Amino acid sequence: MTSPADVAAVLSGLTEQVRAAAAGRRPLRIRAGGTKDFYGNPTTGELLDPREYSGLVAYEPTELVLTARCGTPLVLIASVLDERGQMLAFEPPHFGASATLGGCVAAGLAGPRRGAFVPGAGGVRDFVLGAKLLNGRAEVLSFGGTVMKNVAGYDVSRLLAGSLGTLGVVLEVSLKVAPKPVAEETRSFELGEAAALDQCATWAGKPWPVTATAWYGGRLHVRLSGAASAVALACDAFGGERTGAADGAAFWAGIREQAQPFFRRQLPLWRISLPATAPPLALPGEQLIEWGGALRWLASGADAAQTRARAAALGGHATLFRGNPGSAGAFTPLPPALARIQARLKSEFDPMGIFNPGRMYADAPG
Amino acid sequence: MHIPVEGTGPVDHRLRRRAAAALQGALPPGAVLVEDEDTRPYECDGLSIYRQSPMLVVLPETEEQVATTLRTCSSLGLPVVPRGAGTGLSGGALPHSGGVLLSLAKLSAILEIDPRARTARVQTGARNLAISEAAAAHGLFYAPDPSSQIACTIGGNVAENSGGVHCLKYGLTGNNVLAVRGLTIGGEPVTIGSAALDSPGLDLLSVVLGSEGMLLVVTEVLVKLMPKPACARCIMASFGDVEVAGKAVAAVIAAGVIPAGLEMMDQAATRMVEPFVHAGYDLNAAAILLCESDGTAEEVAEEIARMSEILRAAGATRISVSANEAERLRFWAGRKNAFPAAGRVSPDYYCMDGTIPRRHLGHVLRAIREMEQKYALACPNVFHAGDGNLHPLILFDANDPGSVERAEAFGADILELCIAVGGTVTGEHGVGIEKINQLCLQFDAPTREAFFGVRRAFDPHGLLNPGKAIPTLHRCAEFGRLHVHQGRIPFPTLPRF
C-alpha cells in the first residue's frame, strides 16, 4: 500500500499536470488501464495517467460503504468485497485485468444486474455516495460523502458517473456496496425474441428475485438470486432448463465482460437503451438482449441515422459501442436545450476545455 | 453583527403592483394572489420557525401557465420560489420578499400508469401516496415513503431527494425516478432522463434530484413502480442500551441482510408516541428496533428467523414479531407519528436530519444527551438506523423567552457533530435556509463555488429559489466570524415565534 507521503506526491503531480495544461490550453487525455479505450469518440492530447493514485481508503462492511482512490484496480475491489461476502451491485464490466475504479465510474457502464427486477437495482450512479474531483482549475473538489443518505449540496458525485472524464479527473470514489445473495440459480428457456420480451415483462410485474436476463440465439437465460426460499420458489414456478452453478456464474461473467461469441463478430456493435417493454427492434443485424428488454445489443452494419431514428421512435437511444463512429459520433446527439446546459456545465468544471476533448460530443466543448 | 438573508424583510409595494400587473395580464383571473391576507398561508413551509411574506403568489393550473410565469419573471428579473405541498422541513420553500412564490399544487394529475412497464407519469403536484393508491389496482406501489407521504408532492420529493423508512432496501427518490420534465427559468421545456435506464450525455438527473428547486421547475415526473410484496412482517426488538442496539443493526447488515425497514427509537421517543398511538412499544427498553422483512411468505419467514437470531445474539432483551398486518401497521404507526406526537407533547419542536456513519451512533447519542443538559431542552430521537439518518426532535416552547434561540443553537450543535464524525447535515430534508450556514463547514470554498457553477449552467442569473441550499462565500466568511466570537444567531432578520 502507498504511504500518505506518496499519495500526496502523486496528487501534487497530477495537480501540476492539470495546472500546466490549463495554463497552456493543452488538451489532456485521461487514461488509466485503457480497458475502455474503444468506448466513446476518439480524443487526443497529452496522456494523464492517474493509476499511481491508488489504494483503498476505507472499507467498513457493516456500513456498506467502500472508498478507494481512482487508480485502484477493479479486481482488487472485487476481491476485497468478496472476502466479506459483499459486491458492487451494479456488476460493472472490467473489459480487462487493468481496469480501475476511476475508469469504471467515468465510463458509467453497468453489467447484467443493472436490469434486475428486485429492489435496490441500479446503475453506477445509484451507488456513488461521494467523489473527489480534480477540476480544470487544478482544484480538488469533494462532493457527497460516505453515508447512505446525503442531500447536502448538489449531487455532483453521481453526475461524474458516465462523464467520461470530461469534467475532470475522478480522484476518489465512495460507493455503496451490497451483500452477495445467499442463493443463486440460472435457468434457460427456448423462446423467440418477442416471446422472451413478453416473458420478462410478465416476470417483472411480480416480486420474483430476477437479477439478470439475457436473450440470444433463440434462448432466454434468467438469473434468480436472493433468499434460498425465494429462489427455490421461483425455480419451481419458472421451470426451464437448469444451468449448473459454475456454468451459470461463467455465463453471466461472459455476458458482463462481452466474452460471449456474440460480441466477437467483425461488425459494429450498437448499444441500444430502450424502455424494457418496447417491441422488437426490427433492425437488420443480430441481437443480444439484456436487462429484461431495456438493453439491446445489435451487431449490425446498419446506418447510424436509421439505427438512432428507430431507437428514438421506441423511446430510447443508440450508442455505437464498438466500431468506428466517424462523423455520426458514438453517442446520440442531444436536443439543443440539453446540449446548451451540458456545454455550460462542462465549461464551469473545465473552463479551458482541456479534459478529453471530443470524447463525449465532437463539436461543442465536451 | 448579523448575516442578512437574501429575500427577507418587508415587501416593496410598488414593485409588487408592477409585477402583479405583468403577471395578471398573462395569466387567467385568480391565478395571481397579491393581497397580504391571500399570500399569508404561503409565508412558511413545514419549518414554521422561519416566516416571510412573499411579494406575490402564483397558482398555475397548466404547464403552459408555469412557462408564462417563468418567462414573465425572468424578463422582469424576479426571483421565483417553487413550492409543492409546503411540507418541507428545511425552509426550502420560504418565500422571497421580492419574488414570486410559485405554487405547483394544482398540477396534481396522475397522467398515466403503465402497469406493464411499471411506471407512473404524474404531474409535479401529485401527492406521494396518491401514486401508490393509483398503482395499487395493478399490484404495484411507489416505494419512497417519507413520513409526510399523505400530503407531500412528488415535485417536492424530487427537490429534496426524499427518503422514508424503506429506502435502505428500495432506495431514495433519486433511485426511483426515471425522468423529469421541467422548465428552465426562461420557460424552455426540457426532459431529463427517459423511460430507458440511461440517456446520452452527462447524467443531469443526478444534479436535478435534490437541487431544492434551484435548477429547474419540475412539471412532470416519470417514476418507477415496484410489485407489491406478497407479505411483510416486522420485528420489534428491545434493548437495555442504545449503543447495544446500534451494534445489533451493524450485526444484521454484516450478516448480509438488507431489511425492508430498520428503524430505531430511543426511550424518550417511545414514551412520547405510545400514549397517542398505542403501538405496544416496550417502554422500559432504552431503545427499540423495528426490523421489517418483505417478500414471499417463505422468504419473509426465513429472513425474520435469521434476523431474530442475530438480534438476540446481539443482546436484544425482548423480541416480538408482528402476528398480522394490523399489528405490523401499528408498529409502524408509532414511528411514522413521531413528529406529530412531538407536536402534541410540546408546544413546538425542531426536527434535525443529520446522517452519520452508524458506528458513531453511541457517541453521537451520548453527546445529544449532554446537549439536552446544556440547552435545558428535551430531545427524543428517532433514527433510520439502517442508513444512519438521525432525526433528533428538539422540544421547546416558543413562548418561553430564549427557547427558540436555544433550540436553534442545539440543532446547530447536532449538525456540526454529524459533520465532525464524517457524516452530513442533511440526509433527506434538504439544506433550504435552515442548514445553509453549516454547509460552510461541510464543503470547502472551491466545492461550494462548483455548486454555483452547476447552478449557473441551468439558471445563469440565479433567479430560481435564490439564497437557498448553497451559501455564498460572503455568508461563510461572516458565519466563520460569528461562529467563533458570538453564539449562533443564524437569521436575525427573520421573525421568530
Interface residues (C-beta under 8 A of the other chain):
Chain A: E60 P61 T62 E63 L64 V65 G85 Q86 G108 R114 G115 P119 G120 G122 G123 R125 D126 N135 R137 E139 V140 L141 S142 F143 G145 T146 V147 M148 K149 N150 V151 A152 G153 Y154 D155 V156 R158 L159 A161 G162 S163 T166 L167 A178 P179 K180 V182 A201 A204 G205 K206 P207 G226 A227 A228 S229 A230 A232 L233 S273 L274 P275 A276 T277 W291 A294 L295 G315 G316 H317 T319 F331 T332 P333 L334 P335 A337 L338 A339 I341 Q342 R344 L345 K346 E348 F349 M360 Y361 G366
Chain B: D114 P115 R116 A117 R118 H138 G139 L140 A143 E160 N161 G163 C167 L168 K169 Y170 G171 L172 G174 N175 T184 E188 P189 V190 T191 I192 S194 A195 A196 L197 D198 S199 P200 G201 L202 D203 L204 S206 V207 L209 G210 S211 L215 M226 P227 K228 P229 A230 A250 A251 I253 A254 G256 V257 I258 G295 T296 E298 E299 A301 E302 E303 T355 I356 P357 R358 R359 H384 G386 D387 G388 N389 G422 G423 T424 V425 T426 G427 E428 H429 G430 V431 K435 L439 Q442 F443 D444 P446 T447 R448 A450 F451 G453 V454 R455 R456 A457 F458 P460 A469 I470
